[in-house]
Amino acid sequence: AARGLKAPLVLIDPPFERPDDYVRSAETAAAVLGADPTACVAIWTPLKDLETFDGFIRRLEQAGLSRVLVAEARLRPLNNPMKMNGCAMTVVNAPSGAEAAAAEICGWTVQALGDAGGRAEVWRAG
């Protein structure tokens, strides 16, 4: 019986050692959602510089993905792209309550581990 079945959760956490890891992550998310539009796809990314991250978000939007929740934990200002300045979890089809939970988690992470100028941001794209 289908009672109690939930949508699948797919976590994408590439090593980000190859230049095309952001592109491949966006393509994989689109392929998963093409196969099952109810899937929840969570993609972890480092935050090194804004242009790389913004390009990733644009790729998701260009793939037609909507209902995208972005939770950023910026541990320091994003002014040195050679450093790991924080991380983000981007979730397509995030479950109810995810936004509040993400804000709490990111806020705690920045407060506990961040430098001056760090900040938590939770927002929606798409």
C-alpha positions in Angstrom: 0.0 0.0 0.0 1.1 3.5 -0.7 0.1 4.7 2.8 2.9 6.6 4.5 5.1 6.9 1.5 7.1 10.1 1.3 8.9 11.8 -1.5 12.6 10.8 -1.9 15.4 12.9 -0.4 18.5 13.2 -2.5 21.7 14.8 -1.0 24.3 16.1 -3.5 27.6 16.7 -1.8 30.4 16.7 -4.4 34.0 17.3 -3.4 34.2 20.6 -5.4 37.6 19.6 -6.7 36.7 19.9 -10.3 35.7 23.2 -12.0 32.4 21.7 -13.3 31.2 20.4 -10.0 28.7 23.3 -9.6 27.4 22.7 -13.2 27.1 18.9 -12.6 25.3 19.5 -9.3 22.7 21.7 -10.9 22.3 19.3 -13.8 21.9 16.3 -11.5 19.3 18.2 -9.4 17.3 18.9 -12.6 17.6 15.3 -13.7 16.3 14.0 -10.3 13.4 16.4 -10.3 12.7 15.5 -14.0 12.3 11.9 -12.9 10.4 12.6 -9.7 9.0 16.2 -9.3 8.1 15.4 -5.7 11.7 14.7 -4.7 13.5 16.9 -2.2 17.0 17.7 -3.5 19.5 19.1 -1.1 22.8 20.4 -2.4 25.7 21.3 -0.1 28.2 23.9 -1.5 31.1 25.8 -0.1 31.0 29.6 0.0 34.2 31.0 -1.4 33.0 33.9 -3.6 29.6 35.2 -4.6 30.0 35.0 -8.3 30.6 31.2 -8.3 27.6 30.7 -5.9 25.4 33.1 -7.8 26.2 31.3 -11.0 25.1 28.0 -9.4 21.8 29.5 -8.3 21.3 30.9 -11.9 21.9 27.4 -13.3 19.1 26.0 -11.0 16.7 28.8 -12.1 17.6 28.3 -15.8 16.8 24.6 -15.4 13.3 25.6 -14.4 13.6 24.6 -10.8 11.4 26.5 -8.4 10.7 26.3 -4.7 14.4 26.7 -4.0 15.4 27.4 -0.4 18.9 28.7 0.2 20.5 28.6 3.6 23.9 30.3 3.9 26.3 30.3 6.8 28.9 33.0 6.0 31.6 32.6 8.6 33.5 35.6 7.3 33.0 38.2 4.5 33.4 36.6 1.1 36.4 38.6 0.1 39.1 35.9 -0.3 38.0 33.2 -2.8 41.0 31.0 -1.8 39.4 30.4 1.7 36.5 28.4 2.8 34.3 31.4 3.9 31.3 29.4 4.8 28.8 27.0 3.3 25.3 26.8 1.9 22.6 24.2 1.7 20.3 24.7 -1.3 17.1 22.7 -1.1 14.6 22.2 -3.9 11.1 21.2 -2.7 12.1 21.9 0.9 9.6 20.5 3.4 7.4 22.6 5.6 9.3 24.2 8.4 12.7 24.0 6.7 13.1 27.7 6.4 12.8 28.3 10.2 15.0 25.3 11.0 17.7 26.5 8.5 17.7 30.0 10.0 18.2 28.6 13.4 21.0 26.3 12.3 22.8 28.9 10.2 22.5 31.5 12.9 23.9 29.2 15.6 26.8 28.1 13.2 27.8 31.7 12.4 27.5 32.8 16.1 29.6 29.8 17.3 32.1 29.5 14.5 32.1 32.8 12.6 34.5 35.7 12.5 33.5 39.4 12.7 31.4 40.2 9.7 30.0 36.7 9.4 26.2 36.3 8.9 23.5 33.8 8.3 21.1 34.3 5.4 18.1 32.2 4.4 16.2 33.1 1.3 14.2 31.7 -1.6 15.2 31.6 -5.3 13.3 30.6 -8.3 
